């Protein structure tokens, strides 16, 4: 099993969750909602579809997550003035504070887990993972990642 990519991805995911859990809980966030805060914070005015595409989630899931962020007072949906079927997502003042507090969390964790890699190795690792995650046009036309 240690020769499986899934084994290492699972181990890294568990480590990230353990690292981030306490910081996220103080804001009532889960790791899933955290990614929405980061995405909206870096892309203010984005649409639900933009978030769904980037976070690889279906529109219904995105809508539920944004609803939770609205209930927590961290994000708002604003109806598009031209096409009333579309919404734009922004963080509230409180959401911006959390974004500023937490946006370095992933970078900080990266530094910890990659401390044994030099800059070239780290960039090579990221490039290989990008290739694995962007399998557009893969056999059977499916992109499961």
PyMOL CGO cylinders between C-alpha atoms (Angstrom):
from pymol import cmd
from pymol.cgo import CYLINDER

trace = [
    CYLINDER, 0.00, 0.00, 0.00, 2.82, 2.55, 0.62, 0.3, 1, 1, 1, 1, 1, 1,
    CYLINDER, 2.82, 2.55, 0.62, 3.53, 2.33, -3.13, 0.3, 1, 1, 1, 1, 1, 1,
    CYLINDER, 3.53, 2.33, -3.13, 0.11, 3.82, -3.85, 0.3, 1, 1, 1, 1, 1, 1,
    CYLINDER, 0.11, 3.82, -3.85, -0.42, 7.50, -4.58, 0.3, 1, 1, 1, 1, 1, 1,
    CYLINDER, -0.42, 7.50, -4.58, -3.74, 7.23, -2.72, 0.3, 1, 1, 1, 1, 1, 1,
    CYLINDER, -3.74, 7.23, -2.72, -1.90, 6.17, 0.44, 0.3, 1, 1, 1, 1, 1, 1,
    CYLINDER, -1.90, 6.17, 0.44, 0.27, 9.29, 0.46, 0.3, 1, 1, 1, 1, 1, 1,
    CYLINDER, 0.27, 9.29, 0.46, -2.56, 11.62, -0.51, 0.3, 1, 1, 1, 1, 1, 1,
    CYLINDER, -2.56, 11.62, -0.51, -4.67, 10.24, 2.32, 0.3, 1, 1, 1, 1, 1, 1,
    CYLINDER, -4.67, 10.24, 2.32, -1.81, 10.63, 4.80, 0.3, 1, 1, 1, 1, 1, 1,
    CYLINDER, -1.81, 10.63, 4.80, -1.21, 14.22, 3.70, 0.3, 1, 1, 1, 1, 1, 1,
    CYLINDER, -1.21, 14.22, 3.70, -4.92, 15.04, 3.87, 0.3, 1, 1, 1, 1, 1, 1,
    CYLINDER, -4.92, 15.04, 3.87, -5.15, 13.68, 7.42, 0.3, 1, 1, 1, 1, 1, 1,
    CYLINDER, -5.15, 13.68, 7.42, -2.09, 15.69, 8.41, 0.3, 1, 1, 1, 1, 1, 1,
    CYLINDER, -2.09, 15.69, 8.41, -3.53, 18.89, 6.91, 0.3, 1, 1, 1, 1, 1, 1,
    CYLINDER, -3.53, 18.89, 6.91, -6.84, 18.33, 8.71, 0.3, 1, 1, 1, 1, 1, 1,
    CYLINDER, -6.84, 18.33, 8.71, -5.06, 17.83, 12.04, 0.3, 1, 1, 1, 1, 1, 1,
    CYLINDER, -5.06, 17.83, 12.04, -2.96, 20.97, 11.43, 0.3, 1, 1, 1, 1, 1, 1,
    CYLINDER, -2.96, 20.97, 11.43, -5.87, 23.20, 10.46, 0.3, 1, 1, 1, 1, 1, 1,
    CYLINDER, -5.87, 23.20, 10.46, -8.69, 21.87, 12.63, 0.3, 1, 1, 1, 1, 1, 1,
    CYLINDER, -8.69, 21.87, 12.63, -8.13, 24.02, 15.73, 0.3, 1, 1, 1, 1, 1, 1,
    CYLINDER, -8.13, 24.02, 15.73, -7.64, 27.24, 13.73, 0.3, 1, 1, 1, 1, 1, 1,
    CYLINDER, -7.64, 27.24, 13.73, -10.79, 26.64, 11.69, 0.3, 1, 1, 1, 1, 1, 1,
    CYLINDER, -10.79, 26.64, 11.69, -12.99, 25.60, 14.62, 0.3, 1, 1, 1, 1, 1, 1,
    CYLINDER, -12.99, 25.60, 14.62, -12.52, 28.95, 16.36, 0.3, 1, 1, 1, 1, 1, 1,
    CYLINDER, -12.52, 28.95, 16.36, -14.45, 30.48, 13.44, 0.3, 1, 1, 1, 1, 1, 1,
    CYLINDER, -14.45, 30.48, 13.44, -17.02, 27.69, 13.16, 0.3, 1, 1, 1, 1, 1, 1,
    CYLINDER, -17.02, 27.69, 13.16, -15.50, 26.56, 9.87, 0.3, 1, 1, 1, 1, 1, 1,
    CYLINDER, -15.50, 26.56, 9.87, -14.90, 23.10, 8.49, 0.3, 1, 1, 1, 1, 1, 1,
    CYLINDER, -14.90, 23.10, 8.49, -12.06, 22.35, 6.11, 0.3, 1, 1, 1, 1, 1, 1,
    CYLINDER, -12.06, 22.35, 6.11, -14.59, 22.32, 3.26, 0.3, 1, 1, 1, 1, 1, 1,
    CYLINDER, -14.59, 22.32, 3.26, -15.94, 25.80, 4.04, 0.3, 1, 1, 1, 1, 1, 1,
    CYLINDER, -15.94, 25.80, 4.04, -12.38, 27.07, 4.48, 0.3, 1, 1, 1, 1, 1, 1,
    CYLINDER, -12.38, 27.07, 4.48, -11.66, 26.51, 0.77, 0.3, 1, 1, 1, 1, 1, 1,
    CYLINDER, -11.66, 26.51, 0.77, -14.68, 28.64, -0.16, 0.3, 1, 1, 1, 1, 1, 1,
    CYLINDER, -14.68, 28.64, -0.16, -13.46, 31.47, 2.08, 0.3, 1, 1, 1, 1, 1, 1,
    CYLINDER, -13.46, 31.47, 2.08, -10.05, 31.31, 0.38, 0.3, 1, 1, 1, 1, 1, 1,
    CYLINDER, -10.05, 31.31, 0.38, -11.47, 31.11, -3.15, 0.3, 1, 1, 1, 1, 1, 1,
    CYLINDER, -11.47, 31.11, -3.15, -13.94, 33.98, -2.68, 0.3, 1, 1, 1, 1, 1, 1,
    CYLINDER, -13.94, 33.98, -2.68, -11.31, 36.05, -0.87, 0.3, 1, 1, 1, 1, 1, 1,
    CYLINDER, -11.31, 36.05, -0.87, -8.95, 35.68, -3.82, 0.3, 1, 1, 1, 1, 1, 1,
    CYLINDER, -8.95, 35.68, -3.82, -11.73, 36.05, -6.43, 0.3, 1, 1, 1, 1, 1, 1,
    CYLINDER, -11.73, 36.05, -6.43, -14.25, 38.61, -5.13, 0.3, 1, 1, 1, 1, 1, 1,
    CYLINDER, -14.25, 38.61, -5.13, -17.33, 38.84, -7.31, 0.3, 1, 1, 1, 1, 1, 1,
    CYLINDER, -17.33, 38.84, -7.31, -16.92, 35.29, -8.62, 0.3, 1, 1, 1, 1, 1, 1,
    CYLINDER, -16.92, 35.29, -8.62, -20.00, 33.30, -9.54, 0.3, 1, 1, 1, 1, 1, 1,
    CYLINDER, -20.00, 33.30, -9.54, -21.30, 30.10, -8.00, 0.3, 1, 1, 1, 1, 1, 1,
    CYLINDER, -21.30, 30.10, -8.00, -20.27, 28.33, -11.22, 0.3, 1, 1, 1, 1, 1, 1,
    CYLINDER, -20.27, 28.33, -11.22, -16.74, 29.73, -10.98, 0.3, 1, 1, 1, 1, 1, 1,
    CYLINDER, -16.74, 29.73, -10.98, -16.42, 28.37, -7.46, 0.3, 1, 1, 1, 1, 1, 1,
    CYLINDER, -16.42, 28.37, -7.46, -17.93, 25.02, -8.46, 0.3, 1, 1, 1, 1, 1, 1,
    CYLINDER, -17.93, 25.02, -8.46, -15.51, 24.62, -11.35, 0.3, 1, 1, 1, 1, 1, 1,
    CYLINDER, -15.51, 24.62, -11.35, -12.41, 25.60, -9.39, 0.3, 1, 1, 1, 1, 1, 1,
    CYLINDER, -12.41, 25.60, -9.39, -13.31, 23.57, -6.29, 0.3, 1, 1, 1, 1, 1, 1,
    CYLINDER, -13.31, 23.57, -6.29, -14.52, 20.63, -8.40, 0.3, 1, 1, 1, 1, 1, 1,
    CYLINDER, -14.52, 20.63, -8.40, -17.93, 20.56, -6.77, 0.3, 1, 1, 1, 1, 1, 1,
    CYLINDER, -17.93, 20.56, -6.77, -21.46, 20.46, -8.14, 0.3, 1, 1, 1, 1, 1, 1,
    CYLINDER, -21.46, 20.46, -8.14, -23.60, 23.60, -8.09, 0.3, 1, 1, 1, 1, 1, 1,
    CYLINDER, -23.60, 23.60, -8.09, -25.92, 22.23, -5.40, 0.3, 1, 1, 1, 1, 1, 1,
    CYLINDER, -25.92, 22.23, -5.40, -23.03, 21.57, -3.04, 0.3, 1, 1, 1, 1, 1, 1,
    CYLINDER, -23.03, 21.57, -3.04, -21.62, 25.05, -3.66, 0.3, 1, 1, 1, 1, 1, 1,
    CYLINDER, -21.62, 25.05, -3.66, -25.02, 26.61, -2.99, 0.3, 1, 1, 1, 1, 1, 1,
    CYLINDER, -25.02, 26.61, -2.99, -25.30, 24.77, 0.34, 0.3, 1, 1, 1, 1, 1, 1,
    CYLINDER, -25.30, 24.77, 0.34, -21.78, 25.77, 1.39, 0.3, 1, 1, 1, 1, 1, 1,
    CYLINDER, -21.78, 25.77, 1.39, -22.35, 29.41, 0.47, 0.3, 1, 1, 1, 1, 1, 1,
    CYLINDER, -22.35, 29.41, 0.47, -25.60, 29.28, 2.45, 0.3, 1, 1, 1, 1, 1, 1,
    CYLINDER, -25.60, 29.28, 2.45, -23.65, 28.12, 5.50, 0.3, 1, 1, 1, 1, 1, 1,
    CYLINDER, -23.65, 28.12, 5.50, -21.11, 30.91, 5.04, 0.3, 1, 1, 1, 1, 1, 1,
    CYLINDER, -21.11, 30.91, 5.04, -23.98, 33.40, 4.79, 0.3, 1, 1, 1, 1, 1, 1,
    CYLINDER, -23.98, 33.40, 4.79, -25.49, 32.05, 8.02, 0.3, 1, 1, 1, 1, 1, 1,
    CYLINDER, -25.49, 32.05, 8.02, -22.13, 32.47, 9.72, 0.3, 1, 1, 1, 1, 1, 1,
    CYLINDER, -22.13, 32.47, 9.72, -21.96, 36.03, 8.41, 0.3, 1, 1, 1, 1, 1, 1,
    CYLINDER, -21.96, 36.03, 8.41, -18.85, 35.44, 6.30, 0.3, 1, 1, 1, 1, 1, 1,
    CYLINDER, -18.85, 35.44, 6.30, -20.14, 35.71, 2.71, 0.3, 1, 1, 1, 1, 1, 1,
    CYLINDER, -20.14, 35.71, 2.71, -22.95, 37.25, 0.69, 0.3, 1, 1, 1, 1, 1, 1,
    CYLINDER, -22.95, 37.25, 0.69, -24.58, 36.42, -2.61, 0.3, 1, 1, 1, 1, 1, 1,
    CYLINDER, -24.58, 36.42, -2.61, -25.47, 39.44, -4.72, 0.3, 1, 1, 1, 1, 1, 1,
    CYLINDER, -25.47, 39.44, -4.72, -27.85, 38.99, -7.64, 0.3, 1, 1, 1, 1, 1, 1,
    CYLINDER, -27.85, 38.99, -7.64, -26.40, 39.98, -11.03, 0.3, 1, 1, 1, 1, 1, 1,
    CYLINDER, -26.40, 39.98, -11.03, -27.98, 43.21, -12.27, 0.3, 1, 1, 1, 1, 1, 1,
    CYLINDER, -27.98, 43.21, -12.27, -28.18, 41.99, -15.88, 0.3, 1, 1, 1, 1, 1, 1,
    CYLINDER, -28.18, 41.99, -15.88, -28.97, 38.29, -15.49, 0.3, 1, 1, 1, 1, 1, 1,
    CYLINDER, -28.97, 38.29, -15.49, -31.05, 37.79, -12.35, 0.3, 1, 1, 1, 1, 1, 1,
    CYLINDER, -31.05, 37.79, -12.35, -30.41, 34.04, -12.43, 0.3, 1, 1, 1, 1, 1, 1,
    CYLINDER, -30.41, 34.04, -12.43, -26.74, 34.57, -11.54, 0.3, 1, 1, 1, 1, 1, 1,
    CYLINDER, -26.74, 34.57, -11.54, -25.15, 35.61, -8.26, 0.3, 1, 1, 1, 1, 1, 1,
    CYLINDER, -25.15, 35.61, -8.26, -21.80, 37.10, -7.39, 0.3, 1, 1, 1, 1, 1, 1,
    CYLINDER, -21.80, 37.10, -7.39, -20.00, 36.03, -4.23, 0.3, 1, 1, 1, 1, 1, 1,
    CYLINDER, -20.00, 36.03, -4.23, -18.12, 38.32, -1.89, 0.3, 1, 1, 1, 1, 1, 1,
    CYLINDER, -18.12, 38.32, -1.89, -16.88, 38.13, 1.66, 0.3, 1, 1, 1, 1, 1, 1,
    CYLINDER, -16.88, 38.13, 1.66, -18.38, 40.28, 4.38, 0.3, 1, 1, 1, 1, 1, 1,
    CYLINDER, -18.38, 40.28, 4.38, -16.15, 42.44, 6.56, 0.3, 1, 1, 1, 1, 1, 1,
    CYLINDER, -16.15, 42.44, 6.56, -16.07, 39.56, 9.05, 0.3, 1, 1, 1, 1, 1, 1,
    CYLINDER, -16.07, 39.56, 9.05, -15.26, 37.13, 6.22, 0.3, 1, 1, 1, 1, 1, 1,
    CYLINDER, -15.26, 37.13, 6.22, -12.40, 39.37, 5.07, 0.3, 1, 1, 1, 1, 1, 1,
    CYLINDER, -12.40, 39.37, 5.07, -10.94, 39.35, 8.59, 0.3, 1, 1, 1, 1, 1, 1,
    CYLINDER, -10.94, 39.35, 8.59, -11.04, 35.54, 8.62, 0.3, 1, 1, 1, 1, 1, 1,
    CYLINDER, -11.04, 35.54, 8.62, -9.58, 35.38, 5.10, 0.3, 1, 1, 1, 1, 1, 1,
    CYLINDER, -9.58, 35.38, 5.10, -6.65, 37.56, 6.16, 0.3, 1, 1, 1, 1, 1, 1,
    CYLINDER, -6.65, 37.56, 6.16, -6.13, 35.43, 9.26, 0.3, 1, 1, 1, 1, 1, 1,
    CYLINDER, -6.13, 35.43, 9.26, -6.32, 32.08, 7.49, 0.3, 1, 1, 1, 1, 1, 1,
    CYLINDER, -6.32, 32.08, 7.49, -5.08, 32.63, 3.94, 0.3, 1, 1, 1, 1, 1, 1,
    CYLINDER, -5.08, 32.63, 3.94, -1.55, 31.68, 4.97, 0.3, 1, 1, 1, 1, 1, 1,
    CYLINDER, -1.55, 31.68, 4.97, -2.65, 28.43, 6.60, 0.3, 1, 1, 1, 1, 1, 1,
    CYLINDER, -2.65, 28.43, 6.60, -2.07, 26.35, 3.45, 0.3, 1, 1, 1, 1, 1, 1,
    CYLINDER, -2.07, 26.35, 3.45, 1.28, 28.02, 2.76, 0.3, 1, 1, 1, 1, 1, 1,
    CYLINDER, 1.28, 28.02, 2.76, 2.38, 27.47, 6.35, 0.3, 1, 1, 1, 1, 1, 1,
    CYLINDER, 2.38, 27.47, 6.35, 1.43, 23.78, 6.16, 0.3, 1, 1, 1, 1, 1, 1,
    CYLINDER, 1.43, 23.78, 6.16, 3.22, 23.43, 2.80, 0.3, 1, 1, 1, 1, 1, 1,
    CYLINDER, 3.22, 23.43, 2.80, 6.37, 24.79, 4.41, 0.3, 1, 1, 1, 1, 1, 1,
    CYLINDER, 6.37, 24.79, 4.41, 6.15, 22.23, 7.20, 0.3, 1, 1, 1, 1, 1, 1,
    CYLINDER, 6.15, 22.23, 7.20, 5.54, 19.16, 5.03, 0.3, 1, 1, 1, 1, 1, 1,
    CYLINDER, 5.54, 19.16, 5.03, 8.04, 20.21, 2.34, 0.3, 1, 1, 1, 1, 1, 1,
    CYLINDER, 8.04, 20.21, 2.34, 10.83, 21.22, 4.71, 0.3, 1, 1, 1, 1, 1, 1,
    CYLINDER, 10.83, 21.22, 4.71, 13.01, 18.31, 3.48, 0.3, 1, 1, 1, 1, 1, 1,
    CYLINDER, 13.01, 18.31, 3.48, 12.71, 19.42, -0.17, 0.3, 1, 1, 1, 1, 1, 1,
    CYLINDER, 12.71, 19.42, -0.17, 14.73, 22.11, -1.87, 0.3, 1, 1, 1, 1, 1, 1,
    CYLINDER, 14.73, 22.11, -1.87, 12.97, 24.71, -4.03, 0.3, 1, 1, 1, 1, 1, 1,
    CYLINDER, 12.97, 24.71, -4.03, 13.53, 22.73, -7.23, 0.3, 1, 1, 1, 1, 1, 1,
    CYLINDER, 13.53, 22.73, -7.23, 12.15, 19.52, -5.75, 0.3, 1, 1, 1, 1, 1, 1,
    CYLINDER, 12.15, 19.52, -5.75, 9.14, 21.34, -4.36, 0.3, 1, 1, 1, 1, 1, 1,
    CYLINDER, 9.14, 21.34, -4.36, 8.35, 22.93, -7.73, 0.3, 1, 1, 1, 1, 1, 1,
    CYLINDER, 8.35, 22.93, -7.73, 8.82, 19.56, -9.45, 0.3, 1, 1, 1, 1, 1, 1,
    CYLINDER, 8.82, 19.56, -9.45, 6.42, 17.94, -6.99, 0.3, 1, 1, 1, 1, 1, 1,
    CYLINDER, 6.42, 17.94, -6.99, 3.81, 20.64, -7.58, 0.3, 1, 1, 1, 1, 1, 1,
    CYLINDER, 3.81, 20.64, -7.58, 4.19, 20.35, -11.36, 0.3, 1, 1, 1, 1, 1, 1,
    CYLINDER, 4.19, 20.35, -11.36, 3.73, 16.58, -11.25, 0.3, 1, 1, 1, 1, 1, 1,
    CYLINDER, 3.73, 16.58, -11.25, 0.64, 16.95, -9.06, 0.3, 1, 1, 1, 1, 1, 1,
    CYLINDER, 0.64, 16.95, -9.06, -0.77, 19.58, -11.46, 0.3, 1, 1, 1, 1, 1, 1,
    CYLINDER, -0.77, 19.58, -11.46, -0.36, 17.10, -14.31, 0.3, 1, 1, 1, 1, 1, 1,
    CYLINDER, -0.36, 17.10, -14.31, -2.05, 14.34, -12.35, 0.3, 1, 1, 1, 1, 1, 1,
    CYLINDER, -2.05, 14.34, -12.35, -4.96, 16.64, -11.46, 0.3, 1, 1, 1, 1, 1, 1,
    CYLINDER, -4.96, 16.64, -11.46, -5.48, 18.00, -14.98, 0.3, 1, 1, 1, 1, 1, 1,
    CYLINDER, -5.48, 18.00, -14.98, -6.20, 14.87, -16.94, 0.3, 1, 1, 1, 1, 1, 1,
    CYLINDER, -6.20, 14.87, -16.94, -8.55, 16.53, -19.43, 0.3, 1, 1, 1, 1, 1, 1,
    CYLINDER, -8.55, 16.53, -19.43, -9.20, 14.18, -22.30, 0.3, 1, 1, 1, 1, 1, 1,
    CYLINDER, -9.20, 14.18, -22.30, -7.99, 11.16, -20.38, 0.3, 1, 1, 1, 1, 1, 1,
    CYLINDER, -7.99, 11.16, -20.38, -9.01, 7.67, -21.46, 0.3, 1, 1, 1, 1, 1, 1,
    CYLINDER, -9.01, 7.67, -21.46, -12.78, 7.36, -21.48, 0.3, 1, 1, 1, 1, 1, 1,
    CYLINDER, -12.78, 7.36, -21.48, -13.18, 11.13, -21.33, 0.3, 1, 1, 1, 1, 1, 1,
    CYLINDER, -13.18, 11.13, -21.33, -13.50, 11.08, -17.56, 0.3, 1, 1, 1, 1, 1, 1,
    CYLINDER, -13.50, 11.08, -17.56, -11.69, 13.38, -15.23, 0.3, 1, 1, 1, 1, 1, 1,
    CYLINDER, -11.69, 13.38, -15.23, -12.24, 11.99, -11.74, 0.3, 1, 1, 1, 1, 1, 1,
    CYLINDER, -12.24, 11.99, -11.74, -9.92, 14.45, -10.06, 0.3, 1, 1, 1, 1, 1, 1,
]
cmd.load_cgo(trace, "trace")
